């Protein structure tokens, strides 16, 4: 799983993972090609693709994805 690091200043330690503004869940992608497309469209000074290894981050993101899929199924 991949995510995107965003730096908010020139300081190397001043970064955060790209998150949903509404609920704070980190955006994750399965394929590196998908995350590269998103990264190209960002309008920030510095960003990098990173592997997400935190179980907590992965659990929250996968739970959100599953809930969204269920919602789409029921709204058909």
C-alpha positions as CSV (number, residue, x, y, z in Angstrom):
1,X,0.0,0.0,0.0
2,X,1.2,3.5,-0.9
3,X,0.6,6.9,0.4
4,X,1.8,10.5,-0.3
5,X,4.0,12.5,2.1
6,X,3.5,16.3,1.8
7,X,6.0,18.8,3.2
8,X,4.5,22.0,4.6
9,X,7.9,23.8,4.9
10,X,11.5,23.4,3.9
11,X,12.2,21.5,7.1
12,X,12.7,17.7,6.4
13,X,10.8,16.8,9.6
14,X,7.7,18.9,8.8
15,X,5.6,16.5,6.7
16,X,2.3,14.8,6.9
17,X,0.5,12.0,5.0
18,X,-2.2,13.1,2.5
19,X,-5.5,12.8,4.3
20,X,-9.2,13.3,3.7
21,X,-10.1,16.8,5.0
22,X,-13.5,15.6,6.3
23,X,-12.5,12.6,8.5
24,X,-8.7,12.7,8.6
25,X,-8.3,9.2,7.2
26,X,-5.0,8.8,5.2
27,X,-5.5,8.2,1.5
28,X,-3.9,4.9,0.4
29,X,-3.5,3.2,-3.0
30,X,-2.8,-0.4,-4.0
31,X,-0.8,0.3,-7.1
32,X,2.2,2.6,-7.4
33,X,1.0,3.8,-10.8
34,X,-2.2,5.1,-9.3
35,X,-0.5,7.1,-6.6
36,X,2.0,8.5,-9.2
37,X,-1.0,9.9,-11.1
38,X,-2.4,11.6,-8.0
39,X,1.0,13.0,-7.0
40,X,1.4,14.6,-10.5
41,X,-1.8,16.6,-9.9
42,X,-0.9,17.9,-6.5
43,X,-0.1,21.6,-6.2
44,X,2.4,21.5,-3.4
45,X,6.1,22.4,-3.3
46,X,7.3,19.0,-2.2
47,X,5.8,15.5,-2.0
48,X,7.0,11.9,-2.1
49,X,5.4,8.4,-2.5
50,X,5.9,6.3,0.6
51,X,4.9,2.7,1.6
52,X,2.3,2.6,4.4
53,X,3.3,0.1,7.0
54,X,1.4,1.2,10.0
55,X,-1.4,-1.2,10.8
56,X,-3.6,1.5,12.4
57,X,-3.4,3.7,9.2
58,X,-4.1,0.7,7.0
59,X,-7.0,-0.5,9.1
60,X,-8.7,2.9,9.1
61,X,-8.2,3.5,5.4
62,X,-9.4,0.0,4.4
63,X,-12.5,0.3,6.7
64,X,-13.4,3.6,5.0
65,X,-12.9,2.1,1.5
66,X,-15.2,-0.8,2.5
67,X,-17.9,1.5,3.8
68,X,-17.8,3.6,0.6
69,X,-18.1,0.5,-1.5
70,X,-21.1,-0.7,0.6
71,X,-22.7,2.7,0.3
72,X,-22.3,2.7,-3.5
73,X,-23.8,-0.8,-3.7
74,X,-26.9,0.3,-1.7
75,X,-27.4,3.5,-3.6
76,X,-27.6,1.7,-7.0
